[in-house]
Amino acid sequence: MSITVNLYYHGRNGAARAFADEMERSGLADEIRAEDGNLCYRYFLPLDDPETVLLIDRWRDQEAIDRHHASPMMKRLADLREKYDLHMTAERFTSADAPDSDDQFIRR
């Protein structure tokens, strides 16, 4: 069972986009992707809200998330959020080990 957290970063005057760009340019996003247990760490831009960036952050299990939250890179991440004066909302999902019932609707 994996855990996915959708984090919505909200800012003003392009701050959320600038934050995501700096996360990528600085290599911090790649460091997080390289952590044991990280399965996905990707930023997306909602077409209907230019002041928000969505991060899809998926982990193998809660222990991997706990290790990530205890790592020194969390201070760097918090400092960047503060620099860009971002606010966040979050959604958390756990995967099921059942067959995907939506598979019939997916065109591959």
Backbone as CSV, one residue per row, in Angstrom:
resi,resn,N_x,N_y,N_z,CA_x,CA_y,CA_z,C_x,C_y,C_z
1,MET,0.846,-1.176,0.000,0.000,0.000,0.000,0.893,1.242,0.000
2,SER,0.706,2.135,-0.959,1.450,3.388,-0.985,0.561,4.525,-0.478
3,ILE,1.210,5.631,-0.164,0.514,6.821,0.319,0.836,7.970,-0.624
4,THR,-0.205,8.613,-1.117,-0.037,9.779,-1.990,-0.569,10.997,-1.273
5,VAL,0.237,12.058,-1.282,-0.174,13.329,-0.709,-0.160,14.356,-1.834
6,ASN,-1.308,14.952,-2.086,-1.395,16.067,-3.030,-1.267,17.346,-2.215
7,LEU,-0.204,18.080,-2.471,0.023,19.353,-1.783,-0.219,20.486,-2.767
8,TYR,-1.100,21.390,-2.392,-1.391,22.562,-3.209,-0.677,23.749,-2.581
9,TYR,0.283,24.298,-3.310,1.010,25.488,-2.859,0.321,26.705,-3.451
10,HIS,-0.121,27.614,-2.582,-0.828,28.816,-3.000,0.041,30.033,-2.700
11,GLY,0.167,30.915,-3.685,0.953,32.132,-3.496,0.338,33.294,-4.246
12,ARG,1.143,34.338,-4.403,0.718,35.528,-5.144,1.818,35.933,-6.111
13,ASN,1.409,36.556,-7.200,2.345,37.127,-8.167,3.373,36.114,-8.675
14,GLY,2.928,34.895,-8.917,3.812,33.875,-9.474,4.714,33.182,-8.472
15,ALA,4.505,33.398,-7.180,5.396,32.848,-6.156,5.382,31.321,-6.122
16,ALA,4.227,30.703,-6.306,4.167,29.239,-6.248,4.957,28.624,-7.398
17,ARG,4.832,29.202,-8.575,5.592,28.715,-9.731,7.092,28.939,-9.523
18,ALA,7.469,30.097,-8.990,8.877,30.385,-8.718,9.445,29.396,-7.692
19,PHE,8.653,29.055,-6.683,9.064,28.065,-5.686,9.348,26.719,-6.346
20,ALA,8.406,26.241,-7.175,8.601,24.948,-7.842,9.813,24.982,-8.761
21,ASP,9.995,26.089,-9.478,11.180,26.230,-10.338,12.465,26.150,-9.521
22,GLU,12.493,26.819,-8.370,13.692,26.779,-7.532,13.914,25.394,-6.939
23,MET,12.841,24.713,-6.566,12.982,23.332,-6.071,13.672,22.462,-7.122
24,GLU,13.299,22.623,-8.373,13.898,21.841,-9.454,15.332,22.295,-9.742
25,ARG,15.537,23.603,-9.911,16.868,24.128,-10.243,17.902,23.845,-9.154
26,SER,17.495,23.935,-7.904,18.426,23.760,-6.789,18.833,22.302,-6.580
27,GLY,18.066,21.379,-7.164,18.337,19.957,-6.970,17.625,19.363,-5.768
28,LEU,16.940,20.192,-4.993,16.251,19.676,-3.808,15.165,18.675,-4.186
29,ALA,14.436,18.938,-5.247,13.405,17.985,-5.679,14.042,16.642,-6.047
30,ASP,15.178,16.670,-6.730,15.869,15.419,-7.080,16.368,14.685,-5.833
31,GLU,16.817,15.423,-4.826,17.239,14.786,-3.573,16.068,14.058,-2.919
32,ILE,14.903,14.676,-2.942,13.715,14.034,-2.364,13.343,12.800,-3.177
33,ARG,13.404,12.917,-4.513,13.095,11.764,-5.366,14.033,10.592,-5.100
34,ALA,15.252,10.876,-4.697,16.250,9.832,-4.454,16.111,9.189,-3.072
35,GLU,15.262,9.735,-2.215,15.089,9.167,-0.878,14.476,7.776,-0.966
36,ASP,14.930,6.905,-0.068,14.373,5.561,0.007,12.881,5.647,0.322
37,GLY,12.084,5.028,-0.520,10.642,5.000,-0.298,9.874,6.024,-1.098
38,ASN,10.554,6.988,-1.746,9.818,7.947,-2.568,9.485,7.311,-3.903
39,LEU,8.221,7.361,-4.283,7.753,6.758,-5.535,7.407,7.803,-6.588
40,CYS,7.110,9.026,-6.160,6.766,10.090,-7.107,6.900,11.429,-6.400
41,TYR,7.486,12.389,-7.095,7.594,13.756,-6.577,7.570,14.664,-7.796
42,ARG,6.363,15.141,-8.186,6.209,15.912,-9.417,5.274,17.093,-9.212
43,TYR,5.679,18.207,-9.805,4.885,19.428,-9.752,4.023,19.555,-10.997
44,PHE,2.806,20.083,-10.817,1.863,20.314,-11.911,1.241,21.697,-11.742
45,LEU,0.822,22.277,-12.863,0.221,23.613,-12.854,-1.249,23.516,-13.225
46,PRO,-2.163,23.840,-12.313,-3.583,23.855,-12.651,-3.867,24.924,-13.704
47,LEU,-4.563,24.562,-14.746,-4.851,25.504,-15.821,-5.808,26.605,-15.395
48,ASP,-6.618,26.335,-14.376,-7.615,27.322,-13.955,-7.170,28.190,-12.783
49,ASP,-5.906,28.040,-12.329,-5.438,28.816,-11.178,-3.932,29.066,-11.300
50,PRO,-3.530,30.192,-11.886,-2.105,30.457,-12.104,-1.318,30.728,-10.822
51,GLU,-1.984,30.883,-9.702,-1.284,31.156,-8.439,-1.132,29.910,-7.559
52,THR,-1.419,28.739,-8.117,-1.306,27.481,-7.372,-0.445,26.510,-8.153
53,VAL,0.337,25.740,-7.408,1.102,24.625,-7.961,0.706,23.388,-7.174
54,LEU,0.488,22.293,-7.878,0.163,21.012,-7.251,1.406,20.136,-7.227
55,LEU,1.732,19.594,-6.062,2.786,18.592,-5.921,2.118,17.251,-5.646
56,ILE,2.416,16.271,-6.483,1.984,14.898,-6.206,3.189,14.185,-5.612
57,ASP,3.049,13.772,-4.376,4.136,13.233,-3.561,3.714,11.851,-3.061
58,ARG,4.288,10.782,-3.622,3.860,9.423,-3.267,5.013,8.664,-2.608
59,TRP,4.677,7.941,-1.558,5.656,7.218,-0.740,5.227,5.768,-0.575
60,ARG,6.212,4.915,-0.376,5.971,3.476,-0.203,5.108,3.200,1.022
61,ASP,5.388,3.899,2.138,4.669,3.656,3.394,4.877,4.842,4.336
62,GLN,4.215,4.796,5.476,4.305,5.878,6.452,5.713,6.031,7.001
63,GLU,6.445,4.923,7.161,7.820,5.020,7.681,8.695,5.851,6.751
64,ALA,8.522,5.697,5.432,9.300,6.480,4.476,8.959,7.971,4.606
65,ILE,7.678,8.271,4.787,7.276,9.670,4.979,7.881,10.220,6.265
66,ASP,7.836,9.428,7.334,8.394,9.874,8.618,9.889,10.154,8.507
67,ARG,10.628,9.285,7.792,12.069,9.521,7.590,12.287,10.811,6.797
68,HIS,11.472,11.013,5.781,11.571,12.238,4.982,11.323,13.471,5.852
69,HIS,10.281,13.437,6.669,9.965,14.583,7.521,11.039,14.848,8.569
70,ALA,11.787,13.816,8.958,12.859,13.975,9.945,14.195,14.348,9.306
71,SER,14.263,14.374,7.981,15.534,14.627,7.292,15.892,16.115,7.312
72,PRO,17.194,16.419,7.183,17.633,17.820,7.155,17.070,18.613,5.972
73,MET,16.700,17.942,4.901,16.189,18.684,3.746,14.842,19.336,4.033
74,MET,14.129,18.890,5.059,12.848,19.522,5.398,13.043,20.981,5.831
75,LYS,14.151,21.287,6.486,14.447,22.680,6.862,14.641,23.517,5.606
76,ARG,15.371,22.989,4.631,15.576,23.712,3.374,14.243,23.940,2.662
77,LEU,13.401,22.926,2.669,12.085,23.029,2.047,11.226,24.077,2.757
78,ALA,11.224,24.048,4.074,10.454,25.026,4.857,10.965,26.446,4.607
79,ASP,12.283,26.603,4.509,12.863,27.921,4.235,12.412,28.450,2.877
80,LEU,12.350,27.578,1.876,11.885,28.006,0.548,10.405,28.385,0.574
81,ARG,9.605,27.617,1.284,8.176,27.972,1.389,8.016,29.342,2.037
82,GLU,8.829,29.604,3.057,8.794,30.902,3.738,9.267,32.015,2.800
83,LYS,10.342,31.766,2.072,10.879,32.754,1.128,9.811,33.228,0.154
84,TYR,8.986,32.300,-0.330,7.962,32.630,-1.312,6.592,32.902,-0.680
85,ASP,6.526,32.905,0.650,5.303,33.198,1.393,4.133,32.338,0.911
86,LEU,4.362,31.031,0.858,3.352,30.114,0.355,2.490,29.567,1.484
87,HIS,1.254,29.275,1.145,0.332,28.588,2.042,-0.055,27.290,1.348
88,MET,-0.455,26.314,2.118,-0.676,24.986,1.558,-1.999,24.402,2.008
89,THR,-2.554,23.573,1.133,-3.629,22.665,1.503,-3.184,21.281,1.040
90,ALA,-3.737,20.249,1.663,-3.279,18.889,1.367,-4.448,17.917,1.307
91,GLU,-4.238,16.895,0.497,-5.142,15.742,0.421,-4.262,14.503,0.544
92,ARG,-4.733,13.504,1.245,-3.953,12.283,1.465,-4.773,11.075,1.016
93,PHE,-4.123,10.185,0.249,-4.777,8.992,-0.282,-3.903,7.772,-0.038
94,THR,-4.524,6.651,0.226,-3.792,5.390,0.298,-4.259,4.499,-0.839
95,SER,-3.323,3.735,-1.380,-3.675,2.851,-2.490,-4.305,1.582,-1.946
96,ALA,-5.107,0.979,-2.759,-5.700,-0.313,-2.430,-4.999,-1.371,-3.274
97,ASP,-4.892,-2.551,-2.747,-4.264,-3.634,-3.489,-5.281,-4.402,-4.325
98,ALA,-6.397,-3.770,-4.632,-7.445,-4.392,-5.440,-7.219,-4.047,-6.909
99,PRO,-7.756,-4.860,-7.812,-7.656,-4.525,-9.233,-8.301,-3.176,-9.513
100,ASP,-7.786,-2.472,-10.493,-8.294,-1.149,-10.836,-9.606,-1.279,-11.601
101,SER,-10.700,-0.903,-10.973,-12.009,-1.028,-11.609,-12.202,0.013,-12.709
102,ASP,-11.358,1.041,-12.758,-11.463,2.062,-13.797,-10.681,1.697,-15.047
103,ASP,-9.991,0.585,-15.030,-9.122,0.211,-16.135,-9.861,0.166,-17.470
104,GLN,-11.136,-0.207,-17.451,-11.890,-0.290,-18.702,-12.082,1.066,-19.364
105,PHE,-11.883,2.159,-18.620,-12.084,3.497,-19.157,-10.772,4.167,-19.599
106,ILE,-9.657,3.500,-19.386,-8.336,4.053,-19.698,-7.900,3.628,-21.085
107,ARG,-7.649,4.579,-21.934,-7.150,4.268,-23.282,-5.633,4.263,-23.216
108,ARG,-5.028,3.162,-23.544,-3.562,3.018,-23.484,-2.968,3.047,-24.859
